[in-house]
Amino acid sequence: MDITCDKCQSMFRIPDEKIPAGKTAIFQCTKCKNRISVSLNQKTDDIVKNIKKDSTDYHDTGSQTDDVFDNIFDFDAKEGKTALVCESDPSARQKLVNALEVMEYHINAVENTRDALKNMRYHVYDMVLVNEKFDDMNPHSNGVLIYLERLNMSIRRNIFVVLISHGFRSMDNMVTFNKSVNMVINIKDIDNVEKVVKRKIKDN
């Protein structure tokens, strides 16, 4: 579903399945800060767009609403590729962000699983880079990886997932298959992330 802000005409693309049935998702236009609410009618599946021109008009009515004012929709649909970085270590996170900037991605770097899942619920990223120990020292209970595994394949196939590992070697195809990701990079090779990711994307 494409949504246009009627105030500045910025366009945003939101997967229909990301709008909770029976609820209203509210976000703020990143260009003009106009408030936009989008709801999916549970009975007719019609998209209802209610643009609130004046933020002072907004008030809590007690209805079921997902308030996503804090920049969940950070990316204009026309601005190019987007990436989500899920890395707890500030130094490693910055290296990933720097590499993605060179690759001309629009980046959202988060520090915890809650923020990561909140963002992914409302935006389908072109790339997700996630440390296997992100926000949890047990790789088997990594909330981001579990979420990605459970995504509908029609959505998941459009996301290039990079697993940052502490134990597996970079570009290990067996681990890639086993973890249901597109590629693995060992944390020791993080300085070369731009080069190896570019090569893998080209192969992919």
SEVEXZA-790274 format. One record per residue: residue number from 1; x, y, z of N, C-alpha, C in turn. Coordinates in steps of 0.1 Angstrom, whole numbers, plus 5000, padded with zeros to 4 digits. Layout:
# residues N
(NUM, (X, Y, Z), (X, Y, Z), (X, Y, Z))
...
***
This chain:
# residues 204
(1, (5008, 4988, 5000), (5000, 5000, 5000), (5009, 5012, 5000))
(2, (5006, 5022, 4991), (5013, 5035, 4991), (5005, 5045, 4997))
(3, (5011, 5053, 5006), (5004, 5064, 5013), (5011, 5077, 5009))
(4, (5003, 5087, 5006), (5008, 5100, 5003), (5004, 5111, 5013))
(5, (5013, 5118, 5019), (5010, 5129, 5028), (5004, 5140, 5020))
(6, (4992, 5144, 5024), (4984, 5154, 5016), (4990, 5168, 5019))
(7, (4999, 5169, 5028), (5004, 5182, 5031), (5017, 5186, 5023))
(8, (5026, 5176, 5022), (5038, 5178, 5014), (5040, 5169, 5003))
(9, (5031, 5159, 5001), (5031, 5150, 4990), (5042, 5139, 4990))
(10, (5048, 5138, 5002), (5058, 5127, 5003), (5051, 5113, 5003))
(11, (5058, 5104, 4997), (5052, 5090, 4995), (5059, 5080, 5004))
(12, (5051, 5071, 5010), (5056, 5060, 5018), (5049, 5047, 5014))
(13, (5057, 5037, 5015), (5052, 5023, 5011), (5051, 5015, 5023))
(14, (5039, 5009, 5026), (5037, 5001, 5038), (5030, 4988, 5033))
(15, (5036, 4976, 5037), (5030, 4963, 5033), (5016, 4963, 5040))
(16, (5006, 4959, 5032), (4992, 4958, 5038), (4992, 4949, 5051))
(17, (5000, 4938, 5050), (4999, 4929, 5062), (5006, 4934, 5074))
(18, (5012, 4946, 5073), (5018, 4952, 5085), (5009, 4961, 5092))
(19, (4997, 4964, 5086), (4987, 4972, 5093), (4978, 4962, 5101))
(20, (4978, 4963, 5114), (4970, 4954, 5123), (4955, 4955, 5120))
(21, (4949, 4944, 5117), (4934, 4944, 5115), (4927, 4950, 5127))
(22, (4918, 4959, 5125), (4910, 4965, 5136), (4917, 4975, 5143))
(23, (4929, 4979, 5139), (4937, 4989, 5146), (4940, 5001, 5137))
(24, (4945, 5011, 5142), (4950, 5023, 5135), (4965, 5025, 5138))
(25, (4973, 5026, 5127), (4987, 5029, 5129), (4989, 5044, 5126))
(26, (4995, 5051, 5135), (4997, 5065, 5134), (5012, 5068, 5133))
(27, (5016, 5076, 5123), (5030, 5079, 5121), (5031, 5094, 5117))
(28, (5043, 5099, 5118), (5045, 5113, 5115), (5054, 5114, 5102))
(29, (5049, 5122, 5093), (5056, 5124, 5080), (5070, 5129, 5083))
(30, (5080, 5122, 5078), (5094, 5126, 5081), (5098, 5139, 5074))
(31, (5090, 5144, 5064), (5093, 5156, 5057), (5087, 5168, 5064))
(32, (5074, 5168, 5067), (5068, 5180, 5072), (5062, 5178, 5086))
(33, (5064, 5166, 5092), (5059, 5163, 5105), (5044, 5162, 5106))
(34, (5037, 5162, 5095), (5022, 5160, 5095), (5019, 5147, 5100))
(35, (5008, 5145, 5108), (5004, 5133, 5114), (4995, 5125, 5105))
(36, (4998, 5113, 5102), (4990, 5104, 5093), (4986, 5092, 5100))
(37, (4973, 5088, 5099), (4968, 5076, 5105), (4963, 5067, 5094))
(38, (4966, 5054, 5095), (4963, 5044, 5085), (4956, 5032, 5092))
(39, (4944, 5028, 5087), (4937, 5017, 5093), (4933, 5007, 5083))
(40, (4932, 4995, 5086), (4928, 4984, 5077), (4915, 4979, 5082))
(41, (4904, 4981, 5075), (4891, 4977, 5079), (4890, 4962, 5079))
(42, (4887, 4956, 5090), (4887, 4941, 5092), (4878, 4934, 5083))
(43, (4866, 4941, 5080), (4856, 4934, 5072), (4858, 4935, 5057))
(44, (4862, 4947, 5053), (4862, 4950, 5039), (4877, 4950, 5033))
(45, (4886, 4951, 5042), (4900, 4952, 5038), (4903, 4965, 5030))
(46, (4894, 4975, 5031), (4896, 4988, 5025), (4906, 4996, 5033))
(47, (4915, 5003, 5026), (4924, 5011, 5032), (4918, 5025, 5035))
(48, (4918, 5029, 5048), (4913, 5042, 5051), (4924, 5051, 5055))
(49, (4925, 5062, 5048), (4936, 5071, 5051), (4930, 5084, 5057))
(50, (4934, 5086, 5070), (4929, 5098, 5077), (4941, 5107, 5080))
(51, (4942, 5118, 5072), (4953, 5127, 5074), (4950, 5138, 5084))
(52, (4957, 5139, 5095), (4955, 5149, 5105), (4964, 5160, 5102))
(53, (4959, 5171, 5097), (4968, 5182, 5093), (4974, 5190, 5105))
(54, (4967, 5191, 5115), (4972, 5198, 5127), (4975, 5189, 5138))
(55, (4987, 5188, 5143), (4990, 5178, 5153), (4983, 5181, 5166))
(56, (4978, 5193, 5168), (4971, 5197, 5180), (4957, 5191, 5180))
(57, (4952, 5186, 5168), (4939, 5180, 5167), (4939, 5166, 5173))
(58, (4951, 5160, 5175), (4952, 5146, 5179), (4950, 5145, 5194))
(59, (4942, 5135, 5198), (4940, 5132, 5212), (4937, 5118, 5213))
(60, (4939, 5113, 5225), (4936, 5099, 5228), (4921, 5096, 5229))
(61, (4916, 5088, 5221), (4901, 5086, 5221), (4898, 5073, 5228))
(62, (4909, 5066, 5232), (4907, 5053, 5239), (4905, 5041, 5230))
(63, (4906, 5044, 5217), (4905, 5033, 5207), (4918, 5026, 5206))
(64, (4918, 5014, 5199), (4930, 5006, 5198), (4939, 5013, 5187))
(65, (4950, 5018, 5192), (4958, 5026, 5183), (4973, 5022, 5185))
(66, (4980, 5020, 5174), (4995, 5018, 5175), (5001, 5031, 5173))
(67, (5007, 5037, 5184), (5013, 5050, 5183), (5027, 5048, 5178))
(68, (5031, 5053, 5166), (5044, 5050, 5161), (5050, 5064, 5157))
(69, (5049, 5074, 5166), (5054, 5087, 5162), (5069, 5087, 5162))
(70, (5075, 5078, 5170), (5090, 5079, 5172), (5098, 5073, 5160))
(71, (5095, 5079, 5148), (5103, 5076, 5136), (5103, 5062, 5131))
(72, (5092, 5054, 5133), (5092, 5041, 5127), (5092, 5042, 5112))
(73, (5085, 5052, 5106), (5086, 5054, 5092), (5096, 5064, 5089))
(74, (5109, 5060, 5090), (5120, 5070, 5088), (5123, 5071, 5073))
(75, (5118, 5063, 5064), (5123, 5063, 5051), (5112, 5066, 5041))
(76, (5115, 5076, 5032), (5106, 5079, 5021), (5108, 5068, 5011))
(77, (5096, 5064, 5005), (5097, 5052, 4995), (5106, 5055, 4983))
(78, (5108, 5068, 4980), (5116, 5072, 4968), (5130, 5074, 4972))
(79, (5134, 5072, 4984), (5148, 5076, 4988), (5158, 5064, 4986))
(80, (5154, 5053, 4982), (5163, 5042, 4980), (5163, 5031, 4990))
(81, (5174, 5024, 4991), (5175, 5012, 4999), (5176, 5015, 5014))
(82, (5170, 5006, 5022), (5170, 5008, 5037), (5176, 4996, 5044))
(83, (5182, 4999, 5055), (5189, 4988, 5063), (5187, 4990, 5078))
(84, (5185, 4979, 5085), (5184, 4979, 5099), (5196, 4972, 5106))
(85, (5202, 4979, 5115), (5214, 4974, 5121), (5211, 4971, 5136))
(86, (5212, 4958, 5139), (5209, 4953, 5153), (5222, 4948, 5159))
(87, (5229, 4958, 5165), (5242, 4955, 5171), (5243, 4962, 5184))
(88, (5246, 4955, 5195), (5247, 4961, 5209), (5260, 4969, 5211))
(89, (5271, 4964, 5206), (5283, 4971, 5208), (5285, 4984, 5200))
(90, (5287, 4995, 5206), (5287, 5008, 5199), (5298, 5008, 5188))
(91, (5309, 5003, 5191), (5320, 5003, 5181), (5317, 4995, 5169))
(92, (5312, 4983, 5171), (5308, 4974, 5160), (5297, 4980, 5152))
(93, (5287, 4986, 5159), (5276, 4992, 5153), (5280, 5003, 5144))
(94, (5289, 5012, 5148), (5293, 5023, 5140), (5301, 5018, 5128))
(95, (5308, 5007, 5129), (5315, 5002, 5117), (5305, 4997, 5107))
(96, (5294, 4991, 5111), (5284, 4986, 5102), (5277, 4998, 5096))
(97, (5274, 5008, 5104), (5267, 5020, 5098), (5276, 5027, 5088))
(98, (5289, 5028, 5091), (5298, 5034, 5081), (5298, 5027, 5068))
(99, (5299, 5014, 5069), (5299, 5006, 5056), (5286, 5007, 5048))
(100, (5275, 5007, 5055), (5262, 5009, 5048), (5261, 5022, 5042))
(101, (5266, 5032, 5049), (5265, 5046, 5043), (5273, 5047, 5030))
(102, (5284, 5040, 5029), (5292, 5040, 5017), (5284, 5033, 5006))
(103, (5276, 5023, 5010), (5268, 5015, 5000), (5255, 5022, 4997))
(104, (5253, 5034, 5003), (5242, 5043, 5000), (5228, 5038, 5006))
(105, (5229, 5031, 5017), (5217, 5027, 5024), (5212, 5038, 5034))
(106, (5199, 5038, 5036), (5194, 5047, 5046), (5192, 5038, 5058))
(107, (5199, 5042, 5069), (5201, 5032, 5080), (5193, 5036, 5093))
(108, (5188, 5025, 5099), (5182, 5027, 5112), (5190, 5017, 5121))
(109, (5197, 5023, 5131), (5205, 5015, 5140), (5198, 5014, 5154))
(110, (5195, 5002, 5159), (5188, 5001, 5171), (5197, 4994, 5182))
(111, (5193, 4996, 5194), (5201, 4991, 5205), (5195, 4979, 5213))
(112, (5182, 4976, 5210), (5176, 4965, 5217), (5165, 4959, 5208))
(113, (5161, 4947, 5212), (5152, 4939, 5204), (5138, 4946, 5203))
(114, (5134, 4952, 5213), (5121, 4958, 5213), (5120, 4969, 5202))
(115, (5130, 4977, 5201), (5130, 4987, 5190), (5131, 4981, 5176))
(116, (5139, 4970, 5175), (5141, 4964, 5163), (5128, 4958, 5158))
(117, (5121, 4951, 5166), (5108, 4945, 5162), (5097, 4955, 5159))
(118, (5098, 4966, 5167), (5088, 4977, 5165), (5090, 4983, 5151))
(119, (5103, 4985, 5147), (5106, 4990, 5134), (5102, 4981, 5123))
(120, (5106, 4968, 5124), (5103, 4958, 5114), (5088, 4956, 5112))
(121, (5080, 4958, 5122), (5066, 4956, 5121), (5060, 4966, 5111))
(122, (5066, 4977, 5109), (5060, 4988, 5101), (5069, 4991, 5088))
(123, (5080, 4984, 5087), (5088, 4987, 5075), (5096, 4975, 5071))
(124, (5095, 4972, 5058), (5102, 4960, 5053), (5116, 4965, 5048))
(125, (5126, 4962, 5055), (5140, 4967, 5052), (5146, 4958, 5040))
(126, (5154, 4965, 5032), (5161, 4958, 5022), (5172, 4949, 5028))
(127, (5178, 4954, 5039), (5188, 4946, 5045), (5187, 4947, 5061))
(128, (5190, 4936, 5067), (5190, 4935, 5082), (5203, 4929, 5086))
(129, (5211, 4936, 5094), (5223, 4931, 5099), (5221, 4929, 5114))
(130, (5223, 4916, 5119), (5220, 4913, 5133), (5231, 4905, 5139))
(131, (5236, 4909, 5150), (5245, 4901, 5158), (5238, 4890, 5165))
(132, (5244, 4878, 5164), (5237, 4866, 5170), (5234, 4868, 5185))
(133, (5242, 4877, 5191), (5241, 4879, 5206), (5234, 4893, 5209))
(134, (5227, 4898, 5199), (5221, 4911, 5200), (5210, 4911, 5211))
(135, (5213, 4919, 5221), (5203, 4920, 5233), (5201, 4907, 5240))
(136, (5209, 4897, 5238), (5207, 4884, 5244), (5219, 4876, 5242))
(137, (5226, 4871, 5252), (5238, 4863, 5250), (5236, 4850, 5245))
(138, (5223, 4845, 5245), (5220, 4832, 5239), (5215, 4834, 5225))
(139, (5223, 4830, 5215), (5219, 4831, 5201), (5206, 4824, 5197))
(140, (5203, 4814, 5204), (5191, 4806, 5201), (5178, 4813, 5205))
(141, (5179, 4823, 5213), (5167, 4831, 5217), (5167, 4845, 5212))
(142, (5175, 4847, 5201), (5176, 4860, 5195), (5163, 4864, 5189))
(143, (5156, 4875, 5195), (5143, 4878, 5191), (5142, 4883, 5176))
(144, (5152, 4890, 5171), (5152, 4895, 5157), (5153, 4883, 5148))
(145, (5161, 4873, 5150), (5163, 4862, 5141), (5150, 4853, 5142))
(146, (5144, 4852, 5153), (5131, 4844, 5154), (5120, 4851, 5146))
(147, (5120, 4864, 5147), (5110, 4872, 5140), (5112, 4870, 5125))
(148, (5124, 4871, 5120), (5127, 4869, 5106), (5124, 4855, 5101))
(149, (5126, 4845, 5109), (5123, 4831, 5106), (5109, 4829, 5104))
(150, (5101, 4836, 5111), (5086, 4834, 5111), (5079, 4843, 5101))
(151, (5086, 4852, 5094), (5080, 4860, 5084), (5075, 4852, 5072))
(152, (5064, 4857, 5067), (5059, 4851, 5055), (5069, 4852, 5044))
(153, (5071, 4841, 5036), (5082, 4840, 5027), (5081, 4851, 5016))
(154, (5069, 4855, 5013), (5068, 4866, 5003), (5074, 4879, 5007))
(155, (5075, 4881, 5020), (5082, 4892, 5026), (5097, 4889, 5028))
(156, (5099, 4878, 5034), (5113, 4874, 5038), (5122, 4874, 5027))
(157, (5118, 4869, 5015), (5127, 4868, 5004), (5132, 4881, 4999))
(158, (5125, 4892, 5003), (5130, 4905, 4998), (5139, 4912, 5008))
(159, (5143, 4905, 5019), (5152, 4910, 5029), (5165, 4903, 5029))
(160, (5176, 4910, 5027), (5189, 4904, 5028), (5194, 4904, 5042))
(161, (5195, 4892, 5048), (5198, 4892, 5063), (5213, 4888, 5064))
(162, (5220, 4896, 5072), (5234, 4893, 5075), (5236, 4890, 5090))
(163, (5241, 4878, 5093), (5243, 4874, 5107), (5257, 4877, 5111))
(164, (5259, 4885, 5121), (5272, 4888, 5127), (5274, 4877, 5138))
(165, (5285, 4869, 5135), (5287, 4857, 5144), (5300, 4859, 5152))
(166, (5300, 4852, 5164), (5312, 4852, 5172), (5319, 4839, 5171))
(167, (5312, 4829, 5166), (5318, 4815, 5165), (5320, 4810, 5151))
(168, (5311, 4813, 5142), (5312, 4808, 5129), (5320, 4816, 5120))
(169, (5327, 4810, 5110), (5335, 4817, 5101), (5327, 4824, 5090))
(170, (5333, 4835, 5085), (5326, 4843, 5075), (5323, 4835, 5063))
(171, (5312, 4838, 5056), (5308, 4832, 5043), (5306, 4817, 5044))
(172, (5303, 4811, 5056), (5301, 4797, 5058), (5287, 4794, 5052))
(173, (5286, 4787, 5041), (5273, 4784, 5035), (5264, 4774, 5043))
(174, (5270, 4765, 5050), (5262, 4756, 5057), (5255, 4763, 5069))
(175, (5263, 4772, 5076), (5257, 4779, 5086), (5246, 4789, 5081))
(176, (5249, 4795, 5070), (5239, 4804, 5063), (5226, 4797, 5061))
(177, (5227, 4785, 5056), (5215, 4777, 5054), (5208, 4773, 5067))
(178, (5216, 4768, 5076), (5211, 4764, 5089), (5204, 4775, 5097))
(179, (5209, 4787, 5096), (5204, 4799, 5103), (5193, 4806, 5096))
(180, (5191, 4802, 5084), (5181, 4809, 5075), (5184, 4823, 5073))
(181, (5197, 4826, 5070), (5201, 4840, 5067), (5207, 4840, 5053))
(182, (5211, 4851, 5048), (5217, 4852, 5035), (5232, 4851, 5035))
(183, (5238, 4855, 5046), (5252, 4854, 5048), (5257, 4855, 5062))
(184, (5269, 4850, 5065), (5274, 4851, 5079), (5287, 4858, 5078))
(185, (5289, 4868, 5087), (5302, 4875, 5089), (5307, 4873, 5103))
(186, (5319, 4868, 5104), (5325, 4867, 5118), (5328, 4881, 5123))
(187, (5326, 4883, 5135), (5329, 4896, 5141), (5343, 4901, 5139))
(188, (5352, 4892, 5137), (5366, 4896, 5135), (5368, 4902, 5121))
(189, (5359, 4899, 5112), (5360, 4904, 5098), (5351, 4916, 5096))
(190, (5346, 4922, 5107), (5337, 4933, 5105), (5343, 4945, 5098))
(191, (5356, 4947, 5098), (5362, 4958, 5091), (5361, 4957, 5076))
(192, (5358, 4945, 5072), (5357, 4942, 5057), (5342, 4940, 5053))
(193, (5333, 4944, 5062), (5319, 4941, 5059), (5314, 4947, 5046))
(194, (5318, 4959, 5042), (5314, 4965, 5030), (5317, 4956, 5018))
(195, (5330, 4951, 5017), (5335, 4944, 5006), (5328, 4930, 5005))
(196, (5326, 4923, 5016), (5320, 4910, 5016), (5305, 4910, 5013))
(197, (5299, 4920, 5019), (5284, 4921, 5017), (5281, 4925, 5002))
(198, (5289, 4934, 4996), (5287, 4937, 4982), (5289, 4925, 4973))
(199, (5299, 4917, 4976), (5302, 4905, 4968), (5290, 4895, 4969))
(200, (5285, 4893, 4981), (5275, 4884, 4983), (5262, 4888, 4977))
(201, (5259, 4901, 4978), (5247, 4907, 4972), (5247, 4905, 4957))
(202, (5259, 4907, 4951), (5260, 4905, 4937), (5258, 4891, 4933))
(203, (5263, 4881, 4941), (5261, 4867, 4938), (5247, 4863, 4940))
(204, (5241, 4869, 4950), (5227, 4866, 4953), (5217, 4870, 4942))
***
